[in-house]
Amino acid sequence: MEMTGGEAVASALETLGVRHVFGIVSVHNLPIYDAIARRGTITPIGVRHEQAAAHAADGYARATGELGVVIASTGPGTTNTMTGLFEAGFASSPLLLITGQIDSGYLGKAKGFLHEAEHQRLMLSSLCRRVETVRRTEDIGRAVIAVAEDIRSGRPQPGAVEIPIDQQYRRAEVAVPDLGKDTAFVPDADALARVAEALSAAARPVLWANVIAWPLAWWAISRWLEDYAYRVAMSWWVFLLAGVMALLIALVTVSLLAMKAAVANPVKSLRSE
């Protein structure tokens, strides 16, 4: 189907089931926002700073289990998202960044265009598992779907797509591929219930989990934490106070011993004859 690059992004997001996007409208992503507004199937949520957009999309993904999407501008707009991308990666959160880029004809030629970021892809690759730079409008749908599927494969990790502004405006025949099989791990509800029950009955519970299993394990232990949160908090305060008291007792004891030693062995002053 013939469409603009911005419409291709909107169509790909619709295929992914995206309902909300977070970001700031910019000269380097205007066609994307324009397509989203005209189609009316996705709700854009504006923010005051791209870092806030990344954190909001991360929180949205954690709360809903859906793909969190950030739409930013090239250069400083994208650098502002890095903190949120780092946090999303650490928390295994499915976060997709779609950002612009200067005209494809001048990309990599160091001409000094507004918000030019020649090494933007390299920067994003330091935090994203997969980054795509689109050179042709025809490839936009494929790139967005491919990165989104990688994000949700295995351990969820952030991903990014950068699209030159001329390719966002350009019209072309764009095919948006269908989604592949969802490879995300789905935990067994009965197994998690047994884990929660075992933790609740344990006198001294210990949970050994790696980074991949931790988000699932946290769901299991959250019930136990709700029941014992007050007790745990009080025990930490008691432990802290006991430590302070022990330190004070040790200091007083050392001071008394020093005073006793000084009295038993007084220092005699030398007098000149």
Helices and strands as residue ranges (DSSP letters): E 2-4, H 5-15, E 20-23, H 30-39, E 43-46, H 50-64, E 68-72, H 76-79, H 82-90, E 95-101, H 120-125, E 130-133, G 137-139, H 140-151, E 159-164, H 165-169, E 171-173, H 189-201, H 214-264
